[in-house]
Amino acid sequence: MRLHSYCNQLFQIEKELKDLEPEERQKKRLELERPVLDAFWKWTNGINALGGSKLAKAINYAQNQRSYMENYRKCFKRWRPIQFTLFMLN
């Protein structure tokens, strides 16, 4: 699976949760998005990128930012998928 597949799965879940009350949205995020994020982290850990390559830098960055990347799941507000996309492209 590729990075954009994980992002697309998260976007789809967020789209499905958009009309829920904030507390219910947070509960569903924690339930539905955990498997996607776990798979993403497993994928990043399994990549054998050459040191110094753009891919290696991106994976290293993502792993170093893991706690911040997952913070949105705890948020009651409606999450904007563009935030995650922009984060992953930096």
PDB file of N, CA, C and O in Angstrom:
ATOM      1  N   MET A   1       0.847  -1.174   0.000  1.00  0.00           N
ATOM      2  CA  MET A   1       0.000   0.000   0.000  1.00  0.00           C
ATOM      3  C   MET A   1       0.895   1.239   0.000  1.00  0.00           C
ATOM      4  O   MET A   1       1.983   1.229   0.575  1.00  0.00           O
ATOM      5  N   ARG A   2       0.440   2.275  -0.630  1.00  0.00           N
ATOM      6  CA  ARG A   2       1.218   3.506  -0.716  1.00  0.00           C
ATOM      7  C   ARG A   2       0.650   4.578   0.200  1.00  0.00           C
ATOM      8  O   ARG A   2      -0.484   4.494   0.672  1.00  0.00           O
ATOM      9  N   LEU A   3       1.474   5.578   0.431  1.00  0.00           N
ATOM     10  CA  LEU A   3       1.103   6.652   1.340  1.00  0.00           C
ATOM     11  C   LEU A   3      -0.260   7.244   1.012  1.00  0.00           C
ATOM     12  O   LEU A   3      -1.083   7.444   1.906  1.00  0.00           O
ATOM     13  N   HIS A   4      -0.502   7.525  -0.262  1.00  0.00           N
ATOM     14  CA  HIS A   4      -1.778   8.166  -0.601  1.00  0.00           C
ATOM     15  C   HIS A   4      -2.970   7.270  -0.269  1.00  0.00           C
ATOM     16  O   HIS A   4      -4.064   7.778  -0.021  1.00  0.00           O
ATOM     17  N   SER A   5      -2.786   5.965  -0.259  1.00  0.00           N
ATOM     18  CA  SER A   5      -3.881   5.060   0.108  1.00  0.00           C
ATOM     19  C   SER A   5      -4.268   5.238   1.570  1.00  0.00           C
ATOM     20  O   SER A   5      -5.451   5.234   1.909  1.00  0.00           O
ATOM     21  N   TYR A   6      -3.279   5.392   2.425  1.00  0.00           N
ATOM     22  CA  TYR A   6      -3.563   5.620   3.843  1.00  0.00           C
ATOM     23  C   TYR A   6      -4.279   6.953   4.020  1.00  0.00           C
ATOM     24  O   TYR A   6      -5.260   7.045   4.758  1.00  0.00           O
ATOM     25  N   CYS A   7      -3.791   7.969   3.349  1.00  0.00           N
ATOM     26  CA  CYS A   7      -4.425   9.295   3.433  1.00  0.00           C
ATOM     27  C   CYS A   7      -5.865   9.222   2.930  1.00  0.00           C
ATOM     28  O   CYS A   7      -6.773   9.768   3.558  1.00  0.00           O
ATOM     29  N   ASN A   8      -6.073   8.554   1.808  1.00  0.00           N
ATOM     30  CA  ASN A   8      -7.423   8.450   1.250  1.00  0.00           C
ATOM     31  C   ASN A   8      -8.370   7.728   2.201  1.00  0.00           C
ATOM     32  O   ASN A   8      -9.538   8.099   2.319  1.00  0.00           O
ATOM     33  N   GLN A   9      -7.874   6.708   2.872  1.00  0.00           N
ATOM     34  CA  GLN A   9      -8.714   6.001   3.846  1.00  0.00           C
ATOM     35  C   GLN A   9      -9.110   6.933   4.991  1.00  0.00           C
ATOM     36  O   GLN A   9     -10.262   6.943   5.423  1.00  0.00           O
ATOM     37  N   LEU A  10      -8.149   7.712   5.474  1.00  0.00           N
ATOM     38  CA  LEU A  10      -8.455   8.661   6.547  1.00  0.00           C
ATOM     39  C   LEU A  10      -9.438   9.724   6.082  1.00  0.00           C
ATOM     40  O   LEU A  10     -10.342  10.104   6.826  1.00  0.00           O
ATOM     41  N   PHE A  11      -9.263  10.208   4.844  1.00  0.00           N
ATOM     42  CA  PHE A  11     -10.182  11.208   4.303  1.00  0.00           C
ATOM     43  C   PHE A  11     -11.598  10.645   4.228  1.00  0.00           C
ATOM     44  O   PHE A  11     -12.562  11.336   4.557  1.00  0.00           O
ATOM     45  N   GLN A  12     -11.725   9.380   3.791  1.00  0.00           N
ATOM     46  CA  GLN A  12     -13.039   8.757   3.661  1.00  0.00           C
ATOM     47  C   GLN A  12     -13.701   8.611   5.022  1.00  0.00           C
ATOM     48  O   GLN A  12     -14.893   8.881   5.163  1.00  0.00           O
ATOM     49  N   ILE A  13     -12.951   8.195   6.008  1.00  0.00           N
ATOM     50  CA  ILE A  13     -13.512   8.068   7.355  1.00  0.00           C
ATOM     51  C   ILE A  13     -13.984   9.428   7.856  1.00  0.00           C
ATOM     52  O   ILE A  13     -15.082   9.550   8.399  1.00  0.00           O
ATOM     53  N   GLU A  14     -13.154  10.445   7.674  1.00  0.00           N
ATOM     54  CA  GLU A  14     -13.535  11.796   8.116  1.00  0.00           C
ATOM     55  C   GLU A  14     -14.794  12.272   7.395  1.00  0.00           C
ATOM     56  O   GLU A  14     -15.650  12.919   7.997  1.00  0.00           O
ATOM     57  N   LYS A  15     -14.903  11.956   6.131  1.00  0.00           N
ATOM     58  CA  LYS A  15     -16.086  12.344   5.356  1.00  0.00           C
ATOM     59  C   LYS A  15     -17.336  11.690   5.947  1.00  0.00           C
ATOM     60  O   LYS A  15     -18.388  12.322   6.046  1.00  0.00           O
ATOM     61  N   GLU A  16     -17.213  10.443   6.330  1.00  0.00           N
ATOM     62  CA  GLU A  16     -18.336   9.714   6.909  1.00  0.00           C
ATOM     63  C   GLU A  16     -18.698  10.228   8.305  1.00  0.00           C
ATOM     64  O   GLU A  16     -19.841  10.080   8.739  1.00  0.00           O
ATOM     65  N   LEU A  17     -17.753  10.819   8.998  1.00  0.00           N
ATOM     66  CA  LEU A  17     -17.984  11.287  10.370  1.00  0.00           C
ATOM     67  C   LEU A  17     -18.416  12.751  10.454  1.00  0.00           C
ATOM     68  O   LEU A  17     -18.767  13.233  11.531  1.00  0.00           O
ATOM     69  N   LYS A  18     -18.392  13.445   9.350  1.00  0.00           N
ATOM     70  CA  LYS A  18     -18.553  14.901   9.371  1.00  0.00           C
ATOM     71  C   LYS A  18     -19.846  15.404  10.005  1.00  0.00           C
ATOM     72  O   LYS A  18     -19.866  16.502  10.560  1.00  0.00           O
ATOM     73  N   ASP A  19     -20.918  14.630   9.936  1.00  0.00           N
ATOM     74  CA  ASP A  19     -22.196  15.112  10.462  1.00  0.00           C
ATOM     75  C   ASP A  19     -22.489  14.651  11.889  1.00  0.00           C
ATOM     76  O   ASP A  19     -23.549  14.954  12.437  1.00  0.00           O
ATOM     77  N   LEU A  20     -21.562  13.930  12.482  1.00  0.00           N
ATOM     78  CA  LEU A  20     -21.763  13.470  13.858  1.00  0.00           C
ATOM     79  C   LEU A  20     -21.522  14.599  14.848  1.00  0.00           C
ATOM     80  O   LEU A  20     -20.836  15.578  14.553  1.00  0.00           O
ATOM     81  N   GLU A  21     -22.100  14.437  16.018  1.00  0.00           N
ATOM     82  CA  GLU A  21     -21.830  15.371  17.108  1.00  0.00           C
ATOM     83  C   GLU A  21     -20.354  15.235  17.490  1.00  0.00           C
ATOM     84  O   GLU A  21     -19.781  14.155  17.344  1.00  0.00           O
ATOM     85  N   PRO A  22     -19.733  16.306  17.973  1.00  0.00           N
ATOM     86  CA  PRO A  22     -18.296  16.281  18.256  1.00  0.00           C
ATOM     87  C   PRO A  22     -17.823  15.099  19.114  1.00  0.00           C
ATOM     88  O   PRO A  22     -16.806  14.477  18.805  1.00  0.00           O
ATOM     89  N   GLU A  23     -18.550  14.793  20.177  1.00  0.00           N
ATOM     90  CA  GLU A  23     -18.124  13.697  21.055  1.00  0.00           C
ATOM     91  C   GLU A  23     -18.187  12.345  20.343  1.00  0.00           C
ATOM     92  O   GLU A  23     -17.306  11.501  20.508  1.00  0.00           O
ATOM     93  N   GLU A  24     -19.240  12.155  19.550  1.00  0.00           N
ATOM     94  CA  GLU A  24     -19.382  10.897  18.800  1.00  0.00           C
ATOM     95  C   GLU A  24     -18.317  10.803  17.705  1.00  0.00           C
ATOM     96  O   GLU A  24     -17.778   9.727  17.448  1.00  0.00           O
ATOM     97  N   ARG A  25     -18.020  11.928  17.067  1.00  0.00           N
ATOM     98  CA  ARG A  25     -16.987  11.958  16.029  1.00  0.00           C
ATOM     99  C   ARG A  25     -15.637  11.554  16.620  1.00  0.00           C
ATOM    100  O   ARG A  25     -14.897  10.779  16.013  1.00  0.00           O
ATOM    101  N   GLN A  26     -15.323  12.074  17.792  1.00  0.00           N
ATOM    102  CA  GLN A  26     -14.055  11.723  18.436  1.00  0.00           C
ATOM    103  C   GLN A  26     -14.015  10.226  18.754  1.00  0.00           C
ATOM    104  O   GLN A  26     -13.003   9.568  18.514  1.00  0.00           O
ATOM    105  N   LYS A  27     -15.101   9.695  19.288  1.00  0.00           N
ATOM    106  CA  LYS A  27     -15.175   8.276  19.625  1.00  0.00           C
ATOM    107  C   LYS A  27     -14.957   7.413  18.384  1.00  0.00           C
ATOM    108  O   LYS A  27     -14.202   6.441  18.423  1.00  0.00           O
ATOM    109  N   LYS A  28     -15.620   7.770  17.287  1.00  0.00           N
ATOM    110  CA  LYS A  28     -15.494   7.007  16.048  1.00  0.00           C
ATOM    111  C   LYS A  28     -14.099   7.141  15.443  1.00  0.00           C
ATOM    112  O   LYS A  28     -13.572   6.180  14.882  1.00  0.00           O
ATOM    113  N   ARG A  29     -13.500   8.322  15.551  1.00  0.00           N
ATOM    114  CA  ARG A  29     -12.130   8.486  15.077  1.00  0.00           C
ATOM    115  C   ARG A  29     -11.199   7.500  15.765  1.00  0.00           C
ATOM    116  O   ARG A  29     -10.405   6.812  15.123  1.00  0.00           O
ATOM    117  N   LEU A  30     -11.313   7.448  17.069  1.00  0.00           N
ATOM    118  CA  LEU A  30     -10.447   6.559  17.838  1.00  0.00           C
ATOM    119  C   LEU A  30     -10.654   5.106  17.440  1.00  0.00           C
ATOM    120  O   LEU A  30      -9.703   4.325  17.412  1.00  0.00           O
ATOM    121  N   GLU A  31     -11.870   4.750  17.140  1.00  0.00           N
ATOM    122  CA  GLU A  31     -12.205   3.374  16.771  1.00  0.00           C
ATOM    123  C   GLU A  31     -11.817   3.036  15.331  1.00  0.00           C
ATOM    124  O   GLU A  31     -11.191   2.004  15.089  1.00  0.00           O
ATOM    125  N   LEU A  32     -12.178   3.886  14.383  1.00  0.00           N
ATOM    126  CA  LEU A  32     -12.034   3.562  12.961  1.00  0.00           C
ATOM    127  C   LEU A  32     -10.673   3.901  12.367  1.00  0.00           C
ATOM    128  O   LEU A  32     -10.214   3.234  11.439  1.00  0.00           O
ATOM    129  N   GLU A  33     -10.038   4.923  12.891  1.00  0.00           N
ATOM    130  CA  GLU A  33      -8.787   5.363  12.271  1.00  0.00           C
ATOM    131  C   GLU A  33      -7.551   4.675  12.852  1.00  0.00           C
ATOM    132  O   GLU A  33      -6.483   4.698  12.240  1.00  0.00           O
ATOM    133  N   ARG A  34      -7.691   4.074  14.011  1.00  0.00           N
ATOM    134  CA  ARG A  34      -6.541   3.386  14.622  1.00  0.00           C
ATOM    135  C   ARG A  34      -5.953   2.309  13.703  1.00  0.00           C
ATOM    136  O   ARG A  34      -4.733   2.272  13.542  1.00  0.00           O
ATOM    137  N   PRO A  35      -6.760   1.432  13.093  1.00  0.00           N
ATOM    138  CA  PRO A  35      -6.179   0.412  12.216  1.00  0.00           C
ATOM    139  C   PRO A  35      -5.447   1.002  11.006  1.00  0.00           C
ATOM    140  O   PRO A  35      -4.431   0.460  10.570  1.00  0.00           O
ATOM    141  N   VAL A  36      -5.954   2.092  10.473  1.00  0.00           N
ATOM    142  CA  VAL A  36      -5.304   2.738   9.322  1.00  0.00           C
ATOM    143  C   VAL A  36      -3.962   3.308   9.752  1.00  0.00           C
ATOM    144  O   VAL A  36      -2.957   3.127   9.064  1.00  0.00           O
ATOM    145  N   LEU A  37      -3.942   3.987  10.875  1.00  0.00           N
ATOM    146  CA  LEU A  37      -2.688   4.565  11.354  1.00  0.00           C
ATOM    147  C   LEU A  37      -1.688   3.489  11.752  1.00  0.00           C
ATOM    148  O   LEU A  37      -0.490   3.633  11.510  1.00  0.00           O
ATOM    149  N   ASP A  38      -2.172   2.416  12.361  1.00  0.00           N
ATOM    150  CA  ASP A  38      -1.265   1.313  12.696  1.00  0.00           C
ATOM    151  C   ASP A  38      -0.625   0.731  11.439  1.00  0.00           C
ATOM    152  O   ASP A  38       0.572   0.442  11.419  1.00  0.00           O
ATOM    153  N   ALA A  39      -1.424   0.564  10.401  1.00  0.00           N
ATOM    154  CA  ALA A  39      -0.894   0.041   9.131  1.00  0.00           C
ATOM    155  C   ALA A  39       0.110   1.017   8.526  1.00  0.00           C
ATOM    156  O   ALA A  39       1.134   0.602   7.982  1.00  0.00           O
ATOM    157  N   PHE A  40      -0.183   2.314   8.620  1.00  0.00           N
ATOM    158  CA  PHE A  40       0.741   3.326   8.106  1.00  0.00           C
ATOM    159  C   PHE A  40       2.083   3.243   8.835  1.00  0.00           C
ATOM    160  O   PHE A  40       3.139   3.254   8.203  1.00  0.00           O
ATOM    161  N   TRP A  41       2.037   3.159  10.176  1.00  0.00           N
ATOM    162  CA  TRP A  41       3.289   3.097  10.932  1.00  0.00           C
ATOM    163  C   TRP A  41       4.041   1.810  10.648  1.00  0.00           C
ATOM    164  O   TRP A  41       5.271   1.815  10.587  1.00  0.00           O
ATOM    165  N   LYS A  42       3.333   0.724  10.474  1.00  0.00           N
ATOM    166  CA  LYS A  42       3.984  -0.540  10.115  1.00  0.00           C
ATOM    167  C   LYS A  42       4.666  -0.397   8.753  1.00  0.00           C
ATOM    168  O   LYS A  42       5.782  -0.876   8.553  1.00  0.00           O
ATOM    169  N   TRP A  43       3.980   0.268   7.821  1.00  0.00           N
ATOM    170  CA  TRP A  43       4.533   0.497   6.489  1.00  0.00           C
ATOM    171  C   TRP A  43       5.812   1.334   6.581  1.00  0.00           C
ATOM    172  O   TRP A  43       6.816   1.001   5.952  1.00  0.00           O
ATOM    173  N   THR A  44       5.779   2.421   7.363  1.00  0.00           N
ATOM    174  CA  THR A  44       6.967   3.270   7.477  1.00  0.00           C
ATOM    175  C   THR A  44       8.126   2.510   8.109  1.00  0.00           C
ATOM    176  O   THR A  44       9.281   2.713   7.736  1.00  0.00           O
ATOM    177  N   ASN A  45       7.823   1.642   9.057  1.00  0.00           N
ATOM    178  CA  ASN A  45       8.884   0.859   9.697  1.00  0.00           C
ATOM    179  C   ASN A  45       9.465  -0.198   8.770  1.00  0.00           C
ATOM    180  O   ASN A  45      10.610  -0.617   8.942  1.00  0.00           O
ATOM    181  N   GLY A  46       8.679  -0.632   7.783  1.00  0.00           N
ATOM    182  CA  GLY A  46       9.131  -1.678   6.875  1.00  0.00           C
ATOM    183  C   GLY A  46       9.849  -1.173   5.634  1.00  0.00           C
ATOM    184  O   GLY A  46      10.410  -1.965   4.876  1.00  0.00           O
ATOM    185  N   ILE A  47       9.837   0.139   5.418  1.00  0.00           N
ATOM    186  CA  ILE A  47      10.496   0.710   4.240  1.00  0.00           C
ATOM    187  C   ILE A  47      12.001   0.698   4.448  1.00  0.00           C
ATOM    188  O   ILE A  47      12.500   1.114   5.494  1.00  0.00           O
ATOM    189  N   ASN A  48      12.701   0.228   3.466  1.00  0.00           N
ATOM    190  CA  ASN A  48      14.161   0.214   3.511  1.00  0.00           C
ATOM    191  C   ASN A  48      14.673   1.276   2.532  1.00  0.00           C
ATOM    192  O   ASN A  48      15.137   0.963   1.436  1.00  0.00           O
ATOM    193  N   ALA A  49      14.577   2.518   2.954  1.00  0.00           N
ATOM    194  CA  ALA A  49      14.991   3.631   2.097  1.00  0.00           C
ATOM    195  C   ALA A  49      16.470   3.931   2.322  1.00  0.00           C
ATOM    196  O   ALA A  49      16.986   3.822   3.435  1.00  0.00           O
ATOM    197  N   LEU A  50      17.123   4.305   1.251  1.00  0.00           N
ATOM    198  CA  LEU A  50      18.535   4.656   1.355  1.00  0.00           C
ATOM    199  C   LEU A  50      18.704   5.924   2.183  1.00  0.00           C
ATOM    200  O   LEU A  50      17.985   6.905   1.992  1.00  0.00           O
ATOM    201  N   GLY A  51      19.658   5.892   3.100  1.00  0.00           N
ATOM    202  CA  GLY A  51      19.930   7.055   3.935  1.00  0.00           C
ATOM    203  C   GLY A  51      20.216   8.286   3.088  1.00  0.00           C
ATOM    204  O   GLY A  51      20.967   8.217   2.115  1.00  0.00           O
ATOM    205  N   GLY A  52      19.632   9.384   3.449  1.00  0.00           N
ATOM    206  CA  GLY A  52      19.840  10.628   2.719  1.00  0.00           C
ATOM    207  C   GLY A  52      18.884  10.841   1.559  1.00  0.00           C
ATOM    208  O   GLY A  52      18.806  11.945   1.020  1.00  0.00           O
ATOM    209  N   SER A  53      18.146   9.792   1.162  1.00  0.00           N
ATOM    210  CA  SER A  53      17.193   9.956   0.063  1.00  0.00           C
ATOM    211  C   SER A  53      15.981  10.753   0.554  1.00  0.00           C
ATOM    212  O   SER A  53      15.757  10.879   1.758  1.00  0.00           O
ATOM    213  N   LYS A  54      15.216  11.280  -0.377  1.00  0.00           N
ATOM    214  CA  LYS A  54      14.027  12.035  -0.001  1.00  0.00           C
ATOM    215  C   LYS A  54      13.034  11.137   0.731  1.00  0.00           C
ATOM    216  O   LYS A  54      12.392  11.569   1.688  1.00  0.00           O
ATOM    217  N   LEU A  55      12.909   9.895   0.285  1.00  0.00           N
ATOM    218  CA  LEU A  55      12.002   8.967   0.947  1.00  0.00           C
ATOM    219  C   LEU A  55      12.458   8.704   2.381  1.00  0.00           C
ATOM    220  O   LEU A  55      11.641   8.709   3.301  1.00  0.00           O
ATOM    221  N   ALA A  56      13.739   8.477   2.573  1.00  0.00           N
ATOM    222  CA  ALA A  56      14.265   8.229   3.921  1.00  0.00           C
ATOM    223  C   ALA A  56      14.022   9.437   4.821  1.00  0.00           C
ATOM    224  O   ALA A  56      13.659   9.282   5.987  1.00  0.00           O
ATOM    225  N   LYS A  57      14.219  10.619   4.289  1.00  0.00           N
ATOM    226  CA  LYS A  57      13.987  11.834   5.075  1.00  0.00           C
ATOM    227  C   LYS A  57      12.512  11.979   5.436  1.00  0.00           C
ATOM    228  O   LYS A  57      12.174  12.353   6.559  1.00  0.00           O
ATOM    229  N   ALA A  58      11.634  11.679   4.473  1.00  0.00           N
ATOM    230  CA  ALA A  58      10.195  11.797   4.716  1.00  0.00           C
ATOM    231  C   ALA A  58       9.730  10.799   5.780  1.00  0.00           C
ATOM    232  O   ALA A  58       8.948  11.145   6.665  1.00  0.00           O
ATOM    233  N   ILE A  59      10.211   9.577   5.687  1.00  0.00           N
ATOM    234  CA  ILE A  59       9.826   8.559   6.659  1.00  0.00           C
ATOM    235  C   ILE A  59      10.366   8.908   8.045  1.00  0.00           C
ATOM    236  O   ILE A  59       9.659   8.783   9.046  1.00  0.00           O
ATOM    237  N   ASN A  60      11.593   9.333   8.092  1.00  0.00           N
ATOM    238  CA  ASN A  60      12.185   9.739   9.363  1.00  0.00           C
ATOM    239  C   ASN A  60      11.398  10.898   9.976  1.00  0.00           C
ATOM    240  O   ASN A  60      11.133  10.911  11.178  1.00  0.00           O
ATOM    241  N   TYR A  61      11.034  11.851   9.157  1.00  0.00           N
ATOM    242  CA  TYR A  61      10.256  12.996   9.631  1.00  0.00           C
ATOM    243  C   TYR A  61       8.906  12.531  10.184  1.00  0.00           C
ATOM    244  O   TYR A  61       8.500  12.937  11.273  1.00  0.00           O
ATOM    245  N   ALA A  62       8.224  11.684   9.428  1.00  0.00           N
ATOM    246  CA  ALA A  62       6.914  11.196   9.862  1.00  0.00           C
ATOM    247  C   ALA A  62       7.035  10.462  11.190  1.00  0.00           C
ATOM    248  O   ALA A  62       6.230  10.676  12.097  1.00  0.00           O
ATOM    249  N   GLN A  63       8.030   9.604  11.304  1.00  0.00           N
ATOM    250  CA  GLN A  63       8.206   8.857  12.549  1.00  0.00           C
ATOM    251  C   GLN A  63       8.516   9.781  13.725  1.00  0.00           C
ATOM    252  O   GLN A  63       8.055   9.543  14.842  1.00  0.00           O
ATOM    253  N   ASN A  64       9.276  10.805  13.484  1.00  0.00           N
ATOM    254  CA  ASN A  64       9.600  11.767  14.546  1.00  0.00           C
ATOM    255  C   ASN A  64       8.400  12.627  14.936  1.00  0.00           C
ATOM    256  O   ASN A  64       8.362  13.183  16.034  1.00  0.00           O
ATOM    257  N   GLN A  65       7.430  12.734  14.047  1.00  0.00           N
ATOM    258  CA  GLN A  65       6.254  13.566  14.287  1.00  0.00           C
ATOM    259  C   GLN A  65       5.017  12.750  14.640  1.00  0.00           C
ATOM    260  O   GLN A  65       3.907  13.281  14.662  1.00  0.00           O
ATOM    261  N   ARG A  66       5.198  11.490  14.910  1.00  0.00           N
ATOM    262  CA  ARG A  66       4.072  10.583  15.120  1.00  0.00           C
ATOM    263  C   ARG A  66       3.052  11.108  16.137  1.00  0.00           C
ATOM    264  O   ARG A  66       1.853  11.123  15.856  1.00  0.00           O
ATOM    265  N   SER A  67       3.505  11.527  17.280  1.00  0.00           N
ATOM    266  CA  SER A  67       2.548  11.972  18.311  1.00  0.00           C
ATOM    267  C   SER A  67       1.732  13.167  17.830  1.00  0.00           C
ATOM    268  O   SER A  67       0.544  13.274  18.135  1.00  0.00           O
ATOM    269  N   TYR A  68       2.361  14.055  17.086  1.00  0.00           N
ATOM    270  CA  TYR A  68       1.643  15.224  16.567  1.00  0.00           C
ATOM    271  C   TYR A  68       0.674  14.833  15.464  1.00  0.00           C
ATOM    272  O   TYR A  68      -0.421  15.388  15.366  1.00  0.00           O
ATOM    273  N   MET A  69       1.076  13.877  14.634  1.00  0.00           N
ATOM    274  CA  MET A  69       0.222  13.445  13.533  1.00  0.00           C
ATOM    275  C   MET A  69      -1.047  12.773  14.045  1.00  0.00           C
ATOM    276  O   MET A  69      -2.080  12.804  13.377  1.00  0.00           O
ATOM    277  N   GLU A  70      -0.975  12.176  15.208  1.00  0.00           N
ATOM    278  CA  GLU A  70      -2.132  11.467  15.733  1.00  0.00           C
ATOM    279  C   GLU A  70      -2.988  12.327  16.658  1.00  0.00           C
ATOM    280  O   GLU A  70      -4.060  11.893  17.081  1.00  0.00           O
ATOM    281  N   ASN A  71      -2.544  13.515  16.971  1.00  0.00           N
ATOM    282  CA  ASN A  71      -3.300  14.384  17.874  1.00  0.00           C
ATOM    283  C   ASN A  71      -4.688  14.719  17.378  1.00  0.00           C
ATOM    284  O   ASN A  71      -5.605  14.860  18.187  1.00  0.00           O
ATOM    285  N   TYR A  72      -4.874  14.853  16.077  1.00  0.00           N
ATOM    286  CA  TYR A  72      -6.181  15.250  15.557  1.00  0.00           C
ATOM    287  C   TYR A  72      -7.274  14.262  15.954  1.00  0.00           C
ATOM    288  O   TYR A  72      -8.442  14.639  16.054  1.00  0.00           O
ATOM    289  N   ARG A  73      -6.906  12.998  16.180  1.00  0.00           N
ATOM    290  CA  ARG A  73      -7.892  11.983  16.537  1.00  0.00           C
ATOM    291  C   ARG A  73      -8.563  12.300  17.874  1.00  0.00           C
ATOM    292  O   ARG A  73      -9.687  11.867  18.132  1.00  0.00           O
ATOM    293  N   LYS A  74      -7.873  13.051  18.711  1.00  0.00           N
ATOM    294  CA  LYS A  74      -8.403  13.388  20.026  1.00  0.00           C
ATOM    295  C   LYS A  74      -9.265  14.645  19.982  1.00  0.00           C
ATOM    296  O   LYS A  74      -9.894  15.020  20.972  1.00  0.00           O
ATOM    297  N   CYS A  75      -9.282  15.271  18.848  1.00  0.00           N
ATOM    298  CA  CYS A  75      -9.970  16.550  18.684  1.00  0.00           C
ATOM    299  C   CYS A  75     -11.470  16.340  18.467  1.00  0.00           C
ATOM    300  O   CYS A  75     -11.883  15.403  17.783  1.00  0.00           O
ATOM    301  N   PHE A  76     -12.267  17.211  19.047  1.00  0.00           N
ATOM    302  CA  PHE A  76     -13.713  17.149  18.860  1.00  0.00           C
ATOM    303  C   PHE A  76     -14.143  17.857  17.578  1.00  0.00           C
ATOM    304  O   PHE A  76     -15.204  17.561  17.028  1.00  0.00           O
ATOM    305  N   LYS A  77     -13.330  18.783  17.109  1.00  0.00           N
ATOM    306  CA  LYS A  77     -13.688  19.567  15.930  1.00  0.00           C
ATOM    307  C   LYS A  77     -13.675  18.709  14.679  1.00  0.00           C
ATOM    308  O   LYS A  77     -13.094  17.625  14.647  1.00  0.00           O
ATOM    309  N   ARG A  78     -14.326  19.221  13.658  1.00  0.00           N
ATOM    310  CA  ARG A  78     -14.267  18.573  12.361  1.00  0.00           C
ATOM    311  C   ARG A  78     -12.866  18.785  11.822  1.00  0.00           C
ATOM    312  O   ARG A  78     -12.376  19.913  11.773  1.00  0.00           O
ATOM    313  N   TRP A  79     -12.237  17.723  11.427  1.00  0.00           N
ATOM    314  CA  TRP A  79     -10.862  17.756  10.934  1.00  0.00           C
ATOM    315  C   TRP A  79     -10.874  18.011   9.448  1.00  0.00           C
ATOM    316  O   TRP A  79     -11.729  17.492   8.730  1.00  0.00           O
ATOM    317  N   ARG A  80      -9.943  18.799   8.987  1.00  0.00           N
ATOM    318  CA  ARG A  80      -9.834  19.083   7.560  1.00  0.00           C
ATOM    319  C   ARG A  80      -8.730  18.217   6.968  1.00  0.00           C
ATOM    320  O   ARG A  80      -7.567  18.369   7.341  1.00  0.00           O
ATOM    321  N   PRO A  81      -9.069  17.316   6.057  1.00  0.00           N
ATOM    322  CA  PRO A  81      -8.069  16.418   5.481  1.00  0.00           C
ATOM    323  C   PRO A  81      -6.870  17.135   4.884  1.00  0.00           C
ATOM    324  O   PRO A  81      -5.778  16.568   4.842  1.00  0.00           O
ATOM    325  N   ILE A  82      -7.041  18.351   4.426  1.00  0.00           N
ATOM    326  CA  ILE A  82      -5.922  19.069   3.824  1.00  0.00           C
ATOM    327  C   ILE A  82      -4.803  19.262   4.847  1.00  0.00           C
ATOM    328  O   ILE A  82      -3.634  19.328   4.468  1.00  0.00           O
ATOM    329  N   GLN A  83      -5.136  19.354   6.127  1.00  0.00           N
ATOM    330  CA  GLN A  83      -4.127  19.532   7.153  1.00  0.00           C
ATOM    331  C   GLN A  83      -3.167  18.349   7.174  1.00  0.00           C
ATOM    332  O   GLN A  83      -1.955  18.541   7.261  1.00  0.00           O
ATOM    333  N   PHE A  84      -3.688  17.138   7.097  1.00  0.00           N
ATOM    334  CA  PHE A  84      -2.851  15.943   7.108  1.00  0.00           C
ATOM    335  C   PHE A  84      -2.030  15.866   5.829  1.00  0.00           C
ATOM    336  O   PHE A  84      -0.848  15.523   5.865  1.00  0.00           O
ATOM    337  N   THR A  85      -2.653  16.184   4.698  1.00  0.00           N
ATOM    338  CA  THR A  85      -1.953  16.136   3.419  1.00  0.00           C
ATOM    339  C   THR A  85      -0.796  17.109   3.398  1.00  0.00           C
ATOM    340  O   THR A  85       0.308  16.748   2.992  1.00  0.00           O
ATOM    341  N   LEU A  86      -1.026  18.335   3.827  1.00  0.00           N
ATOM    342  CA  LEU A  86       0.037  19.334   3.831  1.00  0.00           C
ATOM    343  C   LEU A  86       1.151  18.920   4.772  1.00  0.00           C
ATOM    344  O   LEU A  86       2.330  19.128   4.487  1.00  0.00           O
ATOM    345  N   PHE A  87       0.765  18.329   5.904  1.00  0.00           N
ATOM    346  CA  PHE A  87       1.774  17.869   6.858  1.00  0.00           C
ATOM    347  C   PHE A  87       2.657  16.801   6.214  1.00  0.00           C
ATOM    348  O   PHE A  87       3.879  16.823   6.363  1.00  0.00           O
ATOM    349  N   MET A  88       2.032  15.869   5.501  1.00  0.00           N
ATOM    350  CA  MET A  88       2.800  14.766   4.902  1.00  0.00           C
ATOM    351  C   MET A  88       3.667  15.242   3.739  1.00  0.00           C
ATOM    352  O   MET A  88       4.667  14.600   3.418  1.00  0.00           O
ATOM    353  N   LEU A  89       3.306  16.344   3.110  1.00  0.00           N
ATOM    354  CA  LEU A  89       4.088  16.831   1.972  1.00  0.00           C
ATOM    355  C   LEU A  89       5.250  17.711   2.382  1.00  0.00           C
ATOM    356  O   LEU A  89       6.140  17.966   1.572  1.00  0.00           O
ATOM    357  N   ASN A  90       5.265  18.179   3.617  1.00  0.00           N
ATOM    358  CA  ASN A  90       6.381  19.032   4.074  1.00  0.00           C
ATOM    359  C   ASN A  90       7.637  18.244   4.285  1.00  0.00           C
ATOM    360  O   ASN A  90       8.662  18.808   4.667  1.00  0.00           O
TER     361      ASN A  90
END
